[in-house]
Amino acid sequence: MTTHWKLTGDGIEPPQEIAREETLVEVRKRLEDTLKRQGAGGSNQYALAVSSTAVGLTVQPDAYGAEIYVRTASVVFLKSGQAPTATQGFQADVDDVILLESRDELTKFRVIRASIDATLDVHYLRKVDS
């Protein structure tokens, strides 16, 4: 069962139905973690050029995740450490956001252009002590 949370003026509104109790616990934990994150020491990676050769990220020492904004053209990526090709991997288009949720995904992330050179902006995330 797929559930969707809605962002309202009063905050986050939970879905009407949850498939099982564990799902609600998992969703709450994920939301709490998301709300506690901040940029990693103010260090981001802007205008990452993506061309015909797969590239990775310059990972910040305290980063545990990243939000990657696709700016100028479609890209193809993998989080496995393998190099994607223009036709093998997951495609992200202009205005899409790629979310990396662990240090492992950060270090293994590889991206290549889908057809024309692209630009990405990377916002690194770190956990904030409660």
C-alpha positions, 0 to 999 in steps of 0.5 A: 500500500502506498501512502502519501503525506501532505504538507499543509499550512499547519504542518505535515498531515498523515495519510488516512490509512497506514498498512501496518503499525511498523510503517507509521513508526518508520515514517515518523523516524524518517521525518524526524531525521529529515527535519534535523538535518542541516547543510554540512558545514556550509560546504556545497558543490555548485555547477558540477559539470556532467559530460560523456564520462561518469563522475562522482562527488567531492564528498565533504568529511561530515556529510551523511547525505545530499540533495542533488539538483539537476539544473540544465539537462537530463542525467543518468545516475547509479548509487552502486559505485558502477559507472552509468551509461546514457542508457543504463541507470536512473534518469533524472531530468531538469528540476529533479532532485536526487536524494542520497541518504547515506555516506555509502550512497555519497561515495558510490554515486556516479552520474553521466549526461543523458544526451547533452552536457548537464550541470548539477548543484549538490547540497551536502547534509549532516546530522544535527545533535538533538 
